[in-house]
Amino acid sequence: MSSNFFQPIDASAVPRFAGLSTFMRLPAVASAEGLDIALVGIPWDGGTTNRAGARHGPREIRNQSSLMRRVHHVSGTEPFSIANVADVGDLSVNPINLLDGLKRIEDGIAAIVAAGAIPLAAGGDHLTTLPVLRAVARDRPVGMIHFDAHSDTNDRYFGDNPYTHGTPFRRAIEEGLLDPKRVVQIGIRGSIYEPGEHDWAVAQGIRIIYMEEFVRRGAANVMEEARAIAGTGPTYVTFDIDCIDPSMAPGTGTPELGGFTTREAQEMVRLLDGLTIVGADVVEVAPPFDLGGMTALAGATMMFELLCVLAKSVQGARAPD
């Protein structure tokens, strides 16, 4: 373990309910300089079309993340020993100006990328992923593994509004940020606006794995295909908490019955190991609709699962040939 790596506060020395609330009880730092992985909050839900509240997600995910410990019980990964990780705080947002809010998020993530760190973000609604992609995919399009109940490739809402949490990946493809042939969406389900709602996405080359197909095939088989689609190129991972069934994650803006169990979600994220992940997020945790913090805990746990995968990637990149 590097003596220079930041470490979380030990819960056996300071109880979890005491001290500052930071992601996984790590130090709060002013910038991503010197970090391998930057944990960052995006408290913004300006793209929400129905139940707002995801702007409060980062704060409560931080609170529940105090339950994360140092070692992954399955892989044995010790993320804080093999990568330098810290909480860089929340991005500056504008809750009353959508376009300015998007620009602020993009600039904040760009600063993290420029510092040489991988952003691992807590949203925020799913529109926050668009400006994150604008930052991490400035130089080349990336692939994407997308866990969600919804495809988020719609075009316009409320007249001619192109920016909502139902449109980010259509915009990302139009802007050349995503290579659609390297995009897979897993867990899509629920009623839709019209029969051909997903036709545009499929025509671009996106692979949509509906929940019913996932149930037939199982996590390991589905993730084998997802890994093949992403390939060896740079890949973004986005995890919408509503991919989990609302019986286990009720605190979200657009819940859909019939989703993943938390155990299935954990298994899939663990199977991302070895991919070239250039950024990741967990979005749509809306504490005003949560029960006992269970959705925020699910969000914090998925961030820890992603962190372990990212830390192993950092370690592998650092190791000499």
C-alpha positions as CSV (number, residue, x, y, z in Angstrom):
1,M,0.0,0.0,0.0
2,S,1.3,3.4,-0.9
3,S,1.7,5.6,2.2
4,N,0.6,8.5,0.0
5,F,-2.9,7.1,-0.7
6,F,-5.9,8.6,1.1
7,Q,-7.6,6.3,3.5
8,P,-11.1,6.2,4.9
9,I,-11.8,6.9,8.5
10,D,-11.8,3.6,10.5
11,A,-15.3,2.9,11.9
12,S,-13.7,1.1,14.8
13,A,-12.1,4.3,15.8
14,V,-14.7,6.9,14.9
15,P,-18.3,5.7,14.6
16,R,-20.1,6.0,11.3
17,F,-22.6,8.5,12.5
18,A,-19.8,11.0,13.6
19,G,-17.6,13.3,11.6
20,L,-18.0,14.9,8.2
21,S,-20.2,13.0,5.6
22,T,-18.0,12.2,2.6
23,F,-18.0,9.4,0.1
24,M,-16.9,6.2,1.9
25,R,-15.5,8.4,4.7
26,L,-12.6,9.4,2.6
27,P,-10.9,12.8,2.9
28,A,-12.6,15.8,1.2
29,V,-10.1,17.4,-1.2
30,A,-10.2,20.6,-3.2
31,S,-9.2,19.1,-6.6
32,A,-8.5,15.9,-8.3
33,E,-4.7,16.5,-8.6
34,G,-2.8,13.5,-7.6
35,L,-5.9,11.2,-7.6
36,D,-6.4,8.1,-9.6
37,I,-10.2,8.1,-9.0
38,A,-12.3,11.2,-8.0
39,L,-15.6,10.6,-6.3
40,V,-17.8,13.5,-7.1
41,G,-21.4,14.6,-6.5
42,I,-23.6,16.1,-9.2
43,P,-26.6,17.5,-7.2
44,W,-28.7,18.5,-10.2
45,D,-32.0,17.2,-11.5
46,G,-32.9,19.9,-14.0
47,G,-33.8,17.3,-16.6
48,T,-36.4,15.6,-14.5
49,T,-39.8,15.3,-16.2
50,N,-41.9,14.0,-13.3
51,R,-40.8,13.4,-9.7
52,A,-37.8,15.7,-8.8
53,G,-35.5,14.9,-6.0
54,A,-32.4,13.4,-7.4
55,R,-30.6,16.7,-6.7
56,H,-30.5,15.4,-3.1
57,G,-28.9,12.1,-4.1
58,P,-25.2,12.8,-3.6
59,R,-25.7,14.0,0.0
60,E,-27.6,10.9,1.1
61,I,-25.4,8.5,-0.9
62,R,-22.5,10.0,1.0
63,N,-24.3,9.3,4.3
64,Q,-25.1,5.7,3.4
65,S,-21.6,5.1,2.0
66,S,-20.3,5.2,5.6
67,L,-21.4,1.6,5.7
68,M,-18.7,0.6,3.0
69,R,-15.6,-1.0,4.4
70,R,-12.1,-1.4,3.0
71,V,-12.2,-4.8,1.4
72,H,-14.5,-6.4,-1.2
73,H,-15.7,-9.7,0.3
74,V,-15.8,-11.6,-3.0
75,S,-12.8,-10.3,-5.1
76,G,-10.7,-9.4,-2.1
77,T,-10.0,-6.0,-3.7
78,E,-8.7,-3.3,-1.4
79,P,-9.5,-0.2,-3.5
80,F,-8.0,2.3,-1.1
81,S,-4.7,0.4,-1.0
82,I,-4.2,0.1,-4.8
83,A,-5.6,3.5,-6.0
84,N,-5.5,7.0,-4.7
85,V,-9.2,7.9,-4.1
86,A,-10.9,10.9,-2.5
87,D,-14.1,12.9,-2.4
88,V,-13.7,16.1,-4.5
89,G,-17.0,17.5,-3.4
90,D,-20.0,18.5,-5.5
91,L,-19.8,20.2,-8.8
92,S,-21.1,23.8,-9.1
93,V,-24.6,23.6,-10.5
94,N,-27.3,26.0,-11.5
95,P,-30.8,24.7,-10.4
96,I,-32.7,27.3,-12.4
97,N,-30.9,27.4,-15.8
98,L,-30.6,24.1,-17.6
99,L,-28.0,25.0,-20.2
100,D,-25.8,26.7,-17.7
101,G,-26.2,23.7,-15.4
102,L,-25.0,21.4,-18.2
103,K,-22.0,23.6,-18.9
104,R,-21.0,23.7,-15.3
105,I,-21.1,20.0,-15.0
106,E,-19.1,19.5,-18.2
107,D,-16.4,22.0,-17.0
108,G,-16.2,20.3,-13.5
109,I,-15.7,16.9,-15.0
110,A,-13.3,18.2,-17.5
111,A,-11.1,19.5,-14.7
112,I,-11.1,16.1,-13.1
113,V,-10.1,14.4,-16.4
114,A,-7.4,17.1,-17.0
115,A,-5.9,16.2,-13.6
116,G,-5.5,12.6,-14.7
117,A,-8.3,11.1,-12.6
118,I,-11.2,8.9,-13.5
119,P,-14.5,10.4,-12.4
120,L,-16.9,8.3,-10.5
121,A,-20.0,10.4,-10.0
122,A,-23.2,10.3,-7.9
123,G,-26.1,12.1,-9.6
124,G,-28.4,13.8,-10.1
125,D,-30.8,12.8,-12.8
126,H,-29.7,10.9,-15.9
127,L,-29.3,14.1,-18.0
128,T,-26.2,14.7,-15.9
129,T,-24.5,11.9,-17.8
130,L,-24.6,14.0,-21.0
131,P,-22.2,16.7,-19.9
132,V,-20.0,14.1,-18.2
133,L,-19.7,12.4,-21.6
134,R,-18.9,15.7,-23.2
135,A,-15.9,15.9,-20.9
136,V,-14.6,12.3,-21.0
137,A,-15.3,11.8,-24.7
138,R,-13.9,15.2,-26.0
139,D,-11.1,13.5,-27.9
140,R,-12.9,10.4,-29.2
141,P,-16.2,8.6,-28.9
142,V,-16.5,6.0,-26.2
143,G,-18.5,2.9,-25.7
144,M,-21.1,2.6,-22.9
145,I,-22.6,-0.1,-20.7
146,H,-25.9,1.3,-19.5
147,F,-27.9,-0.3,-16.7
148,D,-31.4,1.2,-16.7
149,A,-35.2,0.6,-17.0
150,H,-35.3,3.2,-19.8
151,S,-33.4,3.6,-23.0
152,D,-33.2,7.4,-22.6
153,T,-32.9,7.9,-26.4
154,N,-36.1,9.9,-26.9
155,D,-35.9,13.0,-28.9
156,R,-38.1,15.9,-27.6
157,Y,-40.3,16.5,-24.6
158,F,-42.8,19.3,-23.9
159,G,-42.7,20.7,-27.4
160,D,-39.2,21.1,-28.8
161,N,-37.1,20.6,-25.6
162,P,-34.1,18.4,-26.4
163,Y,-32.7,18.1,-22.9
164,T,-34.4,15.9,-20.3
165,H,-33.4,12.8,-18.5
166,G,-35.2,10.8,-21.2
167,T,-32.9,12.2,-24.0
168,P,-29.2,12.1,-23.0
169,F,-28.0,9.3,-25.1
170,R,-29.7,10.4,-28.3
171,R,-27.9,13.8,-27.8
172,A,-24.6,12.0,-27.0
173,I,-24.8,10.0,-30.2
174,E,-25.7,13.0,-32.3
175,E,-22.8,14.9,-30.8
176,G,-20.3,12.1,-31.6
177,L,-19.6,11.3,-27.9
178,L,-20.8,7.7,-28.1
179,D,-20.0,5.0,-30.6
180,P,-23.5,3.4,-30.8
181,K,-22.2,0.1,-32.0
182,R,-20.3,-0.1,-28.7
183,V,-23.3,0.7,-26.6
184,V,-25.4,-1.9,-24.7
185,Q,-28.4,-1.1,-22.6
186,I,-29.4,-3.7,-20.0
187,G,-32.7,-4.0,-18.0
188,I,-35.0,-2.0,-20.3
189,R,-38.6,-2.5,-19.4
190,G,-42.0,-0.9,-18.7
191,S,-44.7,0.8,-20.8
192,I,-43.6,3.1,-23.6
193,Y,-45.0,6.1,-25.4
194,E,-45.4,4.5,-28.8
195,P,-44.7,1.1,-30.5
196,G,-41.5,2.3,-32.3
197,E,-40.0,4.2,-29.3
198,H,-36.7,2.3,-29.4
199,D,-36.4,2.1,-33.2
200,W,-34.0,5.0,-33.5
201,A,-31.7,3.6,-30.9
202,V,-31.7,0.1,-32.6
203,A,-31.1,1.7,-36.0
204,Q,-28.0,3.5,-34.7
205,G,-26.6,0.1,-33.6
206,I,-27.4,0.1,-29.9
207,R,-27.9,-3.3,-28.4
208,I,-31.0,-3.2,-26.1
209,I,-31.3,-6.2,-23.7
210,Y,-34.8,-6.0,-22.3
211,M,-35.5,-7.3,-18.8
212,E,-37.3,-10.4,-20.1
213,E,-34.2,-11.4,-22.1
214,F,-32.0,-10.9,-19.1
215,V,-34.3,-13.2,-17.0
216,R,-34.0,-15.9,-19.6
217,R,-30.2,-15.7,-20.0
218,G,-28.9,-14.7,-16.6
219,A,-26.3,-12.1,-15.5
220,A,-23.2,-14.0,-16.5
221,N,-24.4,-14.7,-20.1
222,V,-25.7,-11.2,-20.6
223,M,-22.5,-9.6,-19.3
224,E,-20.4,-11.8,-21.6
225,E,-22.2,-10.2,-24.5
226,A,-21.9,-6.7,-23.0
227,R,-18.2,-7.1,-22.6
228,A,-17.8,-8.2,-26.2
229,I,-19.8,-5.2,-27.4
230,A,-17.7,-2.7,-25.3
231,G,-14.5,-4.4,-26.5
232,T,-11.1,-3.1,-25.5
233,G,-11.8,0.6,-26.3
234,P,-12.6,3.3,-23.8
235,T,-15.9,2.7,-22.1
236,Y,-18.3,4.6,-19.9
237,V,-20.5,2.9,-17.3
238,T,-23.8,4.5,-16.3
239,F,-26.0,2.9,-13.6
240,D,-29.5,4.3,-13.2
241,I,-30.8,3.1,-9.8
242,D,-34.2,2.5,-11.4
243,C,-32.8,-0.6,-13.1
244,I,-33.3,-2.2,-9.6
245,D,-36.8,-3.2,-8.8
246,P,-38.6,-0.5,-6.7
247,S,-39.2,-3.1,-4.0
248,M,-35.5,-2.7,-3.3
249,A,-34.9,0.8,-4.6
250,P,-38.1,2.9,-4.3
251,G,-36.4,6.2,-4.0
252,T,-36.2,7.2,-7.6
253,G,-38.1,9.5,-10.0
254,T,-39.4,6.9,-12.5
255,P,-39.8,3.5,-10.8
256,E,-40.6,0.5,-13.0
257,L,-41.8,-2.9,-11.7
258,G,-39.9,-6.1,-12.6
259,G,-36.3,-4.9,-12.2
260,F,-33.1,-6.4,-11.1
261,T,-32.5,-7.6,-7.5
262,T,-29.7,-5.8,-5.8
263,R,-27.7,-9.0,-5.9
264,E,-28.1,-9.3,-9.7
265,A,-26.9,-5.7,-10.0
266,Q,-23.9,-6.4,-7.9
267,E,-23.0,-9.5,-10.0
268,M,-23.2,-7.6,-13.2
269,V,-21.0,-4.7,-12.1
270,R,-18.4,-7.2,-10.8
271,L,-18.3,-8.7,-14.3
272,L,-17.1,-5.4,-15.7
273,D,-13.6,-6.2,-14.4
274,G,-10.9,-5.8,-17.0
275,L,-12.7,-3.3,-19.3
276,T,-11.1,0.0,-20.1
277,I,-13.5,2.2,-18.1
278,V,-12.9,6.0,-18.4
279,G,-15.7,7.1,-16.2
280,A,-18.8,5.9,-14.4
281,D,-21.8,7.2,-12.5
282,V,-24.8,6.2,-10.4
283,V,-27.8,8.4,-11.0
284,E,-31.5,8.9,-10.2
285,V,-31.3,8.3,-6.4
286,A,-34.1,10.5,-5.1
287,P,-34.1,10.6,-1.3
288,P,-37.5,12.3,-0.9
289,F,-39.1,9.1,-2.2
290,D,-36.8,6.7,-0.3
291,L,-37.6,4.4,2.7
292,G,-35.1,4.1,5.5
293,G,-32.3,5.1,3.1
294,M,-32.5,1.8,1.3
295,T,-32.2,3.3,-2.2
296,A,-29.3,5.5,-1.2
297,L,-27.6,2.5,0.3
298,A,-28.1,0.6,-3.0
299,G,-26.5,3.6,-4.8
300,A,-23.6,3.7,-2.4
301,T,-23.0,0.0,-2.7
302,M,-23.0,0.2,-6.5
303,M,-20.5,3.0,-6.3
304,F,-18.3,0.8,-4.1
305,E,-18.7,-2.1,-6.6
306,L,-17.7,0.3,-9.4
307,L,-14.8,1.7,-7.4
308,C,-13.4,-1.8,-6.9
309,V,-13.4,-2.5,-10.6
310,L,-11.9,0.9,-11.4
311,A,-9.2,0.5,-8.7
312,K,-8.1,-2.9,-10.1
313,S,-7.9,-1.2,-13.6
314,V,-5.7,1.5,-12.2
315,Q,-3.5,-1.0,-10.5
316,G,-3.1,-3.0,-13.7
317,A,-2.2,0.2,-15.7
318,R,0.4,1.1,-13.1
319,A,2.0,-2.3,-12.9
320,P,5.3,-2.7,-14.9
321,D,5.2,-4.9,-18.0
